[in-house]
Amino acid sequence: MELPAIAGGKPVRNEKIFYGRQWVTEEDIKAVSDVLSGPYVTCGPKVTEGEQRLCEYTGAKHAVLVNSGTSALHCACLAAGIGEGDEVITTPLTFAASANCVLYCGGTPVFADVDPETYNIDPDSIRQKITSKTKAVIAVDFTGQVVKADEIRAICDEFGLVFIEDAAHSIGSRYKGKPVGSFADMTCFSFHPVKTVTSGEGGAILTNDDEYYKKLVLAHTHGITHDEEMMEDAPHEGGWYYEMISLGYNYRMTDFQAALLMSQMDKIDAFISRRKEIVSRYNEELKDLPGLILQKEIPESDTSRHLYIIRLDLSKLTCTRREFFDAMSAENIQCQIHYVPTYWFPYYRHLGYEKGLCPNAEEIYKGIMSIPLYPMMSDSDVTDVINALKKLTAYYQK
Ligand SMILES: *Cc1c(COP(=O)(O)O)cnc(C)c1O
């Protein structure tokens, strides 16, 4: 048997590969520098063009570009009217921002458990967590796979809840043929560099609802309006006049970031099809490896995959997850873990959340690992990852 590098063998590759990375080209750089040498660095036409572009891509009626996915979630919670005493149901198997945005508004995140096979929030668990204080659901399309949107929509309609979709992983995915961004009450994207397309930092909220849209616009730019119809003290005094009518933030995206985003959107179809190619190779070559469990896909989701997660079946392996992770690093394949259940973090613990709240999420967390997935990976990079996994699962077989 071939020895893993961690046990003194030769690594599958000499150069380190990471779990994700952006693909920025000369065209992207030119798009940014054109804006930087023009009149508008921020608050110019590129942001508006970028918003139109996202509406075209998703079929949503409105889009608001903001400076991060986290700001997008915060604005969505503000537009949904989340405040003191309100509960919002979300998943613990996500980046902390999915729940933090509720805390920003003075609300209480309530964690529903995930499906043991898809790792997405389980609609039955959402139902169990609803109280008279519940105001919204923030459902995360984990790894890019769309949540059971019809079931969540039905629950939200039955109980009068706002359906917010954290689609940081899932731009370009579809649910029953409908693009992500077109069916939740509000959908939030992130354009952080590890995500499918990047603007450096950036995010967006999409909605079909005119009232949410007005609130989102106010929330992301100081609660200030130039629209006379929205002013309280009109008729106003002159062309310079604007009013601050709610408490908002400065969450604006710059024009050069919007230019980068649009240049990346030119390539999104190519990015996604390359991701899909890599995912099908992984699915094919990893499905029978003993000790590995693969994420289940629901047929309703046509998934633009942001993360590829393997789950170690530790009952069949002689190693711990940490040993396996370190052994992959020694092969020069740098994996990552997505995610530590949010309420396990000290900050949430100090707020009174306890271990055991969501047993499926906690059990899944113990075995998961994200392996490299990004469009710039070459076929031989993909082969290296597969070979490392074959070598390690064989070596650690019970
Ligand atoms: C990345 C991410 C966010 C936050 O996006 P930023 O742009 O980094 O602020 C929110 N939710 C999920 C699920 C994410 O992966």
PDBQT file of the ligand as one rigid body, heavy atoms in Angstrom, charges set to zero:
ROOT
HETATM    1  C1  LIG A 401     -20.047  34.116   2.869  1.00  0.00    +0.000 C 
HETATM    2  C2  LIG A 401     -21.353  33.937   3.545  1.00  0.00    +0.000 A 
HETATM    3  C3  LIG A 401     -22.062  35.000   4.136  1.00  0.00    +0.000 A 
HETATM    4  C4  LIG A 401     -21.485  36.365   4.314  1.00  0.00    +0.000 C 
HETATM    5  O1  LIG A 401     -21.039  36.958   3.182  1.00  0.00    +0.000 OA
HETATM    6  P1  LIG A 401     -19.874  38.085   3.255  1.00  0.00    +0.000 P 
HETATM    7  O2  LIG A 401     -19.919  38.642   1.867  1.00  0.00    +0.000 OA
HETATM    8  O3  LIG A 401     -18.610  37.397   3.572  1.00  0.00    +0.000 OA
HETATM    9  O4  LIG A 401     -20.274  39.082   4.277  1.00  0.00    +0.000 OA
HETATM   10  C5  LIG A 401     -23.328  34.742   4.642  1.00  0.00    +0.000 A 
HETATM   11  N1  LIG A 401     -23.845  33.521   4.625  1.00  0.00    +0.000 NA
HETATM   12  C6  LIG A 401     -23.198  32.474   4.095  1.00  0.00    +0.000 A 
HETATM   13  C7  LIG A 401     -23.850  31.136   4.084  1.00  0.00    +0.000 C 
HETATM   14  C8  LIG A 401     -21.916  32.641   3.572  1.00  0.00    +0.000 A 
HETATM   15  O5  LIG A 401     -21.248  31.591   3.093  1.00  0.00    +0.000 OA
ENDROOT
TORSDOF 0
